[in-house]
Amino acid sequence: MNLRKILVSLVLAASLAASSVLAAQAQTGLKRASETASNQQQQVQIDRNGVLILIKSTLMALDQANKTGNYTVLRDLAAPGFAAANNAARLGDIFANLRRDRVDLSGVLVLDPQLTVMPEINPQGMLHLAGFFPSVPTQLNFEMLFAPVDGQWRLFGISTNLASSAPVAPTPPQPAPAPPHPAHNGKKPPPPKR
């Protein structure tokens, strides 16, 4: 199952269990953009440091869970809907590939992420963002969803994967086919000069 599908399944399962959480509003320095139609996403003004804290603390909790094999703290730090949809064993299964490959996420502490999806509020009132940490030869891609709980953003969905960030050389062009030999139009070619 690819990680994007895992994120979608986590969000769908948790959204059923978290209808009361969705009504809460975050008050941690978040300034909502003006109200739009309920089916549209809203870009949100959030302090850059607040975004960095959310991303890095979430990835550090995941890193510690992977290193210890204990996903209860990650689960307990998350929103109630996430916790209801995911027991510690299920989280262990979801992130087994990172644990098996001994992926060390601690490098995110010294790098700044590049956001590919700027912080936005989705129609369910959740904060959505995505990006990557530009490291070589492998970069960490992430997508996160946070639910407002008691005035704080708490993890509701996460997807991570590793991708190569090394430059890829372009494939060389195929050699052009040799031009056809000139057709003889019935004349003999001139003799070579001496």
Residue frames as qw, qx, qy, qz and C-alpha x, y, z in Angstrom:
[[0.000, 0.893, 0.451, 0.000, 0.00, 0.00, 0.00],
 [0.436, 0.432, -0.061, 0.787, 1.58, 3.35, -0.89],
 [0.267, -0.241, -0.497, 0.790, 1.97, 6.04, 1.72],
 [0.241, -0.071, -0.146, -0.957, -0.49, 8.43, 0.10],
 [0.603, -0.299, -0.616, -0.409, -3.19, 5.75, 0.35],
 [0.500, -0.281, -0.674, 0.466, -2.25, 5.20, 4.00],
 [0.034, -0.081, -0.227, 0.970, -2.74, 8.91, 4.70],
 [0.454, -0.160, -0.366, -0.797, -6.11, 8.88, 2.98],
 [0.639, -0.306, -0.698, -0.104, -7.23, 5.80, 4.91],
 [0.366, -0.215, -0.566, 0.706, -6.06, 7.31, 8.20],
 [0.142, 0.007, 0.034, -0.989, -7.94, 10.52, 7.47],
 [0.552, -0.214, -0.512, -0.622, -11.12, 8.74, 6.43],
 [0.610, -0.305, -0.715, 0.151, -11.13, 6.41, 9.42],
 [0.299, -0.209, -0.460, 0.809, -10.32, 9.18, 11.85],
 [0.201, -0.128, -0.136, -0.962, -12.85, 11.62, 10.41],
 [0.588, -0.376, -0.611, -0.375, -15.65, 9.20, 11.23],
 [0.627, -0.391, -0.570, 0.359, -14.48, 8.97, 14.83],
 [0.369, -0.214, -0.221, 0.877, -13.76, 12.63, 15.30],
 [0.030, 0.692, 0.501, 0.518, -16.90, 14.57, 14.44],
 [0.400, -0.870, -0.259, 0.126, -16.83, 16.37, 17.80],
 [0.584, -0.381, 0.155, 0.700, -13.17, 17.33, 17.32],
 [0.365, 0.397, 0.457, 0.707, -13.93, 19.01, 14.02],
 [0.132, -0.882, -0.384, -0.238, -16.09, 21.63, 15.74],
 [0.557, -0.667, -0.059, 0.491, -13.23, 22.85, 17.94],
 [0.416, 0.881, -0.039, 0.224, -11.26, 25.88, 16.83],
 [0.752, -0.041, -0.186, 0.631, -7.53, 26.34, 17.15],
 [0.120, -0.986, -0.073, -0.089, -6.32, 29.40, 19.01],
 [0.747, -0.412, 0.172, 0.493, -2.53, 28.92, 18.89],
 [0.180, -0.562, 0.312, 0.745, -1.61, 32.00, 16.93],
 [0.309, 0.272, 0.772, 0.484, -3.54, 30.87, 13.88],
 [0.275, 0.453, 0.095, -0.843, -5.31, 33.62, 11.97],
 [0.544, 0.392, 0.736, 0.094, -7.95, 32.19, 9.67],
 [0.081, 0.045, 0.459, 0.884, -8.33, 33.60, 6.23],
 [0.472, 0.092, 0.103, -0.871, -11.67, 35.18, 5.49],
 [0.609, 0.167, 0.733, -0.252, -14.54, 32.68, 5.39],
 [0.280, 0.263, -0.636, -0.669, -15.12, 31.12, 1.99],
 [0.821, -0.033, -0.276, -0.499, -17.57, 28.56, 0.76],
 [0.725, -0.453, 0.475, -0.209, -17.48, 25.50, 3.02],
 [0.953, 0.184, 0.220, 0.100, -16.28, 23.24, 0.22],
 [0.531, 0.745, -0.232, 0.331, -13.16, 25.29, -0.55],
 [0.753, -0.265, -0.263, 0.541, -9.80, 25.15, 1.21],
 [0.077, -0.992, -0.022, -0.101, -8.55, 28.27, 2.88],
 [0.591, 0.373, -0.370, 0.612, -4.97, 29.46, 2.95],
 [0.579, -0.774, -0.248, 0.062, -4.02, 30.35, 6.48],
 [0.198, 0.771, -0.390, 0.463, -1.58, 32.77, 7.99],
 [0.866, -0.487, -0.083, 0.079, 0.48, 30.89, 10.55],
 [0.235, -0.866, 0.432, 0.087, 3.76, 31.83, 12.12],
 [0.644, 0.519, -0.562, -0.015, 6.70, 30.21, 10.30],
 [0.008, -0.404, 0.819, -0.407, 8.12, 29.03, 13.62],
 [0.687, -0.011, 0.466, -0.557, 4.77, 27.47, 14.50],
 [0.859, 0.394, -0.194, -0.262, 4.82, 25.51, 11.25],
 [0.420, 0.526, -0.712, 0.200, 8.41, 24.36, 11.86],
 [0.322, -0.293, 0.734, -0.522, 7.51, 23.23, 15.37],
 [0.835, 0.143, 0.239, -0.473, 4.51, 21.24, 14.14],
 [0.797, 0.474, -0.359, -0.103, 6.48, 19.53, 11.38],
 [0.331, 0.518, -0.722, 0.317, 9.66, 18.82, 13.31],
 [0.419, -0.278, 0.672, -0.544, 8.02, 17.72, 16.56],
 [0.889, 0.176, 0.120, -0.405, 5.75, 15.35, 14.65],
 [0.761, 0.478, -0.438, 0.033, 8.65, 13.82, 12.74],
 [0.064, 0.495, -0.748, 0.438, 10.71, 13.51, 15.92],
 [0.683, -0.134, 0.500, -0.515, 7.84, 11.68, 17.64],
 [0.914, 0.335, -0.090, -0.211, 7.67, 9.36, 14.62],
 [0.477, 0.587, -0.617, 0.218, 11.46, 8.89, 14.66],
 [0.243, -0.398, 0.733, -0.495, 11.44, 7.98, 18.36],
 [0.842, 0.058, 0.304, -0.443, 8.53, 5.60, 17.81],
 [0.827, 0.465, -0.310, -0.067, 10.41, 3.93, 14.96],
 [0.277, 0.567, -0.696, 0.342, 13.61, 3.63, 16.99],
 [0.325, -0.258, 0.737, -0.534, 11.90, 2.17, 20.06],
 [0.248, -0.169, -0.907, -0.294, 9.13, 0.24, 18.33],
 [0.076, -0.508, -0.713, 0.478, 6.72, 1.93, 20.75],
 [0.041, 0.384, 0.437, 0.812, 4.05, 3.98, 18.97],
 [0.275, -0.685, -0.654, 0.164, 1.94, 4.80, 22.03],
 [0.233, -0.544, -0.124, 0.797, 3.47, 8.25, 22.56],
 [0.010, -0.004, 0.521, 0.854, 2.94, 9.20, 18.91],
 [0.243, -0.491, -0.773, -0.319, -0.64, 8.00, 19.22],
 [0.332, -0.664, -0.538, 0.400, -1.20, 9.81, 22.53],
 [0.192, -0.383, 0.064, 0.901, 0.14, 13.10, 21.14],
 [0.008, -0.193, -0.659, -0.727, -2.27, 12.93, 18.21],
 [0.474, -0.133, -0.019, -0.870, -5.87, 14.07, 17.94],
 [0.587, -0.034, 0.683, -0.433, -8.53, 11.83, 19.48],
 [0.812, 0.449, 0.021, -0.373, -9.79, 10.82, 16.02],
 [0.468, 0.591, -0.657, 0.007, -6.31, 9.64, 15.02],
 [0.180, -0.333, 0.846, -0.375, -5.93, 7.71, 18.26],
 [0.728, 0.139, 0.451, -0.497, -9.37, 6.10, 17.86],
 [0.805, 0.517, -0.138, -0.255, -8.55, 4.94, 14.34],
 [0.628, 0.516, -0.540, 0.219, -5.01, 3.71, 15.07],
 [0.804, -0.588, 0.081, 0.038, -3.83, 1.55, 17.91],
 [0.256, -0.771, 0.537, 0.229, -0.08, 1.31, 18.55],
 [0.649, -0.039, 0.723, 0.235, 0.18, -2.03, 16.72],
 [0.566, 0.717, 0.395, 0.096, -1.46, -0.60, 13.60],
 [0.081, 0.965, -0.225, -0.106, 0.93, 2.35, 13.62],
 [0.501, -0.500, 0.668, 0.232, 3.81, -0.10, 13.94],
 [0.669, 0.312, 0.640, 0.213, 2.54, -1.90, 10.84],
 [0.381, 0.906, 0.182, -0.013, 2.08, 1.35, 8.90],
 [0.064, 0.923, -0.380, 0.000, 5.63, 2.55, 9.60],
 [0.912, -0.222, 0.314, 0.140, 7.31, -0.89, 9.52],
 [0.754, 0.528, 0.060, 0.386, 9.28, -0.01, 6.39],
 [0.056, 0.875, -0.268, 0.399, 10.93, 3.00, 8.06],
 [0.671, -0.596, 0.411, -0.162, 11.75, 0.91, 11.13],
 [0.950, 0.095, 0.245, 0.167, 13.00, -2.05, 9.05],
 [0.633, 0.616, -0.011, 0.469, 15.25, 0.23, 6.97],
 [0.580, -0.478, -0.238, 0.616, 16.46, 1.99, 10.13],
 [0.238, 0.694, 0.217, 0.643, 15.62, 5.39, 8.67],
 [0.398, -0.397, -0.375, 0.737, 16.99, 8.11, 10.94],
 [0.100, 0.820, 0.428, 0.366, 14.73, 11.16, 10.82],
 [0.467, -0.702, -0.203, 0.497, 16.76, 13.19, 13.33],
 [0.427, 0.048, 0.292, 0.854, 18.39, 15.17, 10.50],
 [0.006, -0.743, -0.497, -0.448, 15.16, 17.17, 10.17],
 [0.440, -0.774, -0.274, 0.364, 16.19, 19.05, 13.32],
 [0.380, -0.499, 0.219, 0.747, 18.93, 20.91, 11.47],
 [0.175, 0.171, 0.626, 0.740, 17.23, 21.32, 8.09],
 [0.366, 0.342, 0.245, -0.830, 14.38, 23.60, 7.10],
 [0.501, 0.363, 0.781, 0.086, 11.58, 21.99, 5.14],
 [0.104, 0.108, -0.417, -0.896, 10.51, 23.24, 1.73],
 [0.469, 0.358, 0.634, -0.500, 6.72, 23.42, 1.64],
 [0.046, 0.084, 0.759, 0.645, 4.97, 22.21, -1.50],
 [0.279, -0.667, -0.603, -0.338, 1.51, 22.76, -0.01],
 [0.024, 0.369, -0.333, 0.868, 1.35, 25.94, 2.03],
 [0.030, 0.229, 0.821, -0.523, -0.59, 25.70, 5.32],
 [0.378, -0.183, -0.379, -0.825, -4.30, 25.69, 4.53],
 [0.438, 0.043, 0.680, -0.586, -7.51, 24.91, 6.35],
 [0.099, -0.121, -0.882, -0.444, -9.55, 22.18, 4.66],
 [0.459, -0.395, -0.358, -0.711, -13.37, 22.10, 4.66],
 [0.725, -0.430, -0.537, 0.038, -13.34, 20.01, 7.85],
 [0.325, -0.921, 0.100, -0.191, -11.40, 22.74, 9.68],
 [0.867, -0.329, 0.168, 0.333, -8.09, 20.89, 9.69],
 [0.005, -0.857, 0.404, 0.319, -4.65, 22.29, 8.94],
 [0.920, 0.258, 0.240, 0.171, -3.08, 20.64, 5.89],
 [0.075, 0.874, -0.425, -0.223, 0.52, 21.04, 4.70],
 [0.956, 0.116, 0.186, 0.194, 3.10, 19.11, 2.74],
 [0.179, 0.904, -0.383, -0.055, 6.71, 19.41, 1.68],
 [0.935, 0.125, -0.204, 0.262, 10.15, 17.85, 1.85],
 [0.477, -0.789, 0.279, 0.270, 13.50, 18.14, 3.56],
 [0.663, 0.711, -0.234, 0.008, 16.15, 18.76, 0.88],
 [0.530, -0.619, 0.570, 0.105, 18.94, 16.41, 1.90],
 [0.616, 0.557, -0.517, -0.206, 21.34, 14.44, -0.25],
 [0.081, 0.065, -0.753, -0.650, 21.27, 11.72, -1.51],
 [0.185, -0.477, -0.849, -0.135, 17.79, 11.08, -0.10],
 [0.190, -0.242, 0.124, -0.943, 15.10, 13.59, 0.71],
 [0.036, 0.331, 0.874, -0.355, 12.23, 13.06, 3.12],
 [0.259, -0.312, -0.410, -0.817, 8.81, 13.93, 1.68],
 [0.022, -0.276, -0.807, 0.522, 5.92, 14.47, 4.08],
 [0.311, -0.435, -0.391, -0.749, 2.26, 15.36, 4.17],
 [0.165, -0.176, -0.766, 0.596, 0.48, 16.18, 7.42],
 [0.352, -0.577, -0.434, -0.596, -2.99, 16.95, 8.64],
 [0.179, -0.021, -0.653, 0.736, -3.67, 18.51, 12.06],
 [0.316, -0.664, -0.609, -0.297, -6.97, 18.81, 13.91],
 [0.094, -0.539, 0.291, -0.785, -7.72, 21.61, 16.37],
 [0.683, -0.414, -0.599, 0.055, -8.02, 20.16, 19.88],
 [0.527, -0.745, -0.270, 0.309, -8.30, 22.35, 22.99],
 [0.012, 0.975, -0.122, -0.184, -6.60, 25.29, 21.31],
 [0.324, -0.560, 0.677, 0.351, -3.73, 23.23, 19.85],
 [0.707, 0.440, -0.416, -0.365, -3.04, 21.62, 16.50],
 [0.598, -0.330, 0.725, -0.086, -2.74, 17.86, 17.01],
 [0.053, 0.281, -0.840, -0.461, -1.75, 15.24, 14.44],
 [0.740, 0.246, 0.330, -0.532, -4.64, 13.73, 12.51],
 [0.910, 0.376, 0.167, 0.054, -2.83, 12.21, 9.51],
 [0.199, -0.763, 0.517, 0.334, 0.75, 11.74, 8.35],
 [0.912, 0.380, 0.112, 0.106, 2.44, 10.37, 5.26],
 [0.212, -0.792, 0.489, 0.298, 6.19, 10.12, 4.77],
 [0.934, 0.270, 0.166, 0.164, 8.40, 8.65, 2.10],
 [0.421, -0.602, 0.406, 0.544, 11.98, 8.82, 0.97],
 [0.709, 0.684, 0.167, 0.051, 13.01, 9.82, -2.52],
 [0.706, -0.010, 0.147, 0.693, 16.31, 10.30, -4.24],
 [0.052, 0.953, 0.104, -0.280, 17.41, 13.90, -4.39],
 [0.499, -0.343, 0.496, 0.623, 20.57, 13.25, -6.36],
 [0.395, 0.598, -0.228, -0.659, 20.64, 14.92, -9.74],
 [0.777, 0.212, 0.590, 0.059, 19.67, 12.59, -12.51],
 [0.134, -0.371, 0.545, 0.740, 21.62, 12.85, -15.73],
 [0.681, 0.443, 0.028, -0.582, 19.46, 13.13, -18.80],
 [0.821, 0.110, 0.533, 0.169, 19.41, 10.16, -21.07],
 [0.173, -0.395, 0.493, 0.756, 21.69, 10.74, -24.05],
 [0.640, 0.486, -0.018, -0.595, 19.86, 11.36, -27.29],
 [0.844, 0.147, 0.500, 0.125, 19.67, 8.43, -29.65],
 [0.253, -0.339, 0.510, 0.749, 22.07, 8.77, -32.54],
 [0.561, 0.538, -0.012, -0.629, 20.40, 10.02, -35.65],
 [0.864, 0.219, 0.441, 0.104, 19.99, 7.40, -38.35],
 [0.388, -0.285, 0.493, 0.724, 22.65, 7.55, -41.03],
 [0.461, 0.567, -0.055, -0.680, 21.51, 9.50, -44.06],
 [0.871, 0.306, 0.385, 0.012, 20.64, 7.32, -47.01],
 [0.485, -0.196, 0.495, 0.694, 23.28, 7.00, -49.68],
 [0.329, 0.536, -0.115, -0.769, 22.69, 9.39, -52.50],
 [0.786, 0.377, 0.483, -0.076, 20.83, 7.74, -55.25],
 [0.301, -0.215, 0.584, 0.722, 22.63, 7.40, -58.50],
 [0.512, 0.609, 0.229, -0.560, 20.63, 9.11, -61.14],
 [0.848, 0.477, 0.218, 0.073, 22.10, 7.01, -63.90],
 [0.343, 0.855, -0.343, 0.184, 25.36, 8.97, -64.02],
 [0.830, -0.024, -0.360, 0.425, 28.68, 7.61, -63.06],
 [0.417, -0.871, -0.034, 0.256, 30.35, 9.37, -60.17],
 [0.358, 0.869, -0.332, 0.075, 33.33, 11.47, -61.14],
 [0.852, 0.094, -0.375, 0.352, 36.69, 9.71, -60.94],
 [0.570, -0.743, -0.100, 0.336, 38.76, 10.56, -57.87],
 [0.283, 0.924, -0.221, 0.134, 41.26, 13.37, -58.34],
 [0.899, -0.092, -0.113, 0.413, 44.95, 12.54, -58.20]]
